[in-house]
Amino acid sequence: SAKIVVVGDYQKPITLGRGGASTIKIGRRNRQISRIHISIEYNNESQHFQLTVLGLNGASVDHVRYGQHAIVVLEDHSFIDVLGDHIEFRIPPPPRDEKSEELFNKECVEEEKSEEGFKEEKADNLSIERIEEIAKEEKTNDLIIIDALVFSRTSSMPISDICSRIMKSNPVYAEQSRELWIERIKKVLKEKPFFGEIQRKGKTADGSPKENLYYYNSELDPVEWRRATYTQVGRSARKCTLKDKQYFWKIPPKLGRHRSSYIPPPAQSEAKSKRMRQNEQSENNEPKKTKL
């Protein structure tokens, strides 16, 4: 097939796949390619373009095979092979940063201010940076929890299972304590409207109360690319699973008076049954004696 040239975007991700929700359609007749197979986006923290493999059958980048959920850093002229569809990735020119020019002009003006004003401005900048860090952290926590729910075998999970899945998914996450992760997960699940909760009553086998279940509702997610991607890839919680059903074992009714059934006699050995049949035949063949 002909090679497609894809130019990255600093603002929004680019998705490639067989479905209509993809930014670029590939492999229309290839059923092994998922509806949204790969996603290319710019990572502001690492300042690199990265490719996320969403399709079940994986993809190759620069002749190296990667499986589902893999994240690969892309270079200029990186060669991507999606099950026979060839793509060349190009890094776009850096965007014109108007904000940096404004900040530079402000710094020139602020040099003329007094030391007290400079200290106040420095404190404000630190607080803004801290707010941005918190916002980034919350954004990544959202995505981590969504990944844990979307790519699990079940459509809903308790907090303890979400925490275990996150800590197993990346060794870096396991460096932090489990208690810290549970508090972080609880905070995100309660604050974000696109996470639903299923109330559970009753107790488990050991007598402890059942944990509530949580699920991801992509329809309520305000992030467009995430909504489009995870609607196609993950399994959504069905309406019948959004309520907790309790199951009870019913004691079977007592049997009536005629509860004894016919029990056949034990099977005879083949040799014994053959001998009995021969005796019966010999008796039938003997002539009957008549009295004179």
Secondary structure, 3 states (H helix, E strand, C coil): CCCEEEECCCCCCEEEECCCCCCEECCCCCCCCCCCCEEEEEECCCCEEEEEECCCCCEEECCEEECCCCEEEECCCEEEEECCEEEEEECCCCCCCHHHHHHHHHHHHHCCCCHHHHHHHHHHHHHHHHHHHHHHHHHHHHHHHHHHHHCCCCCCECHHHHHHHHHHHCHHHHCCCHHHHHHHHHHHHHHCCCEEEECCCCECCCCCECCCEEEECHHHCCCHHHHHHHHHHCCCCCHHHCCCCCCCCCCCCCCCCCCCCCCCCCCCCHHHHHHHHHHHHHHHHCCCCCCC
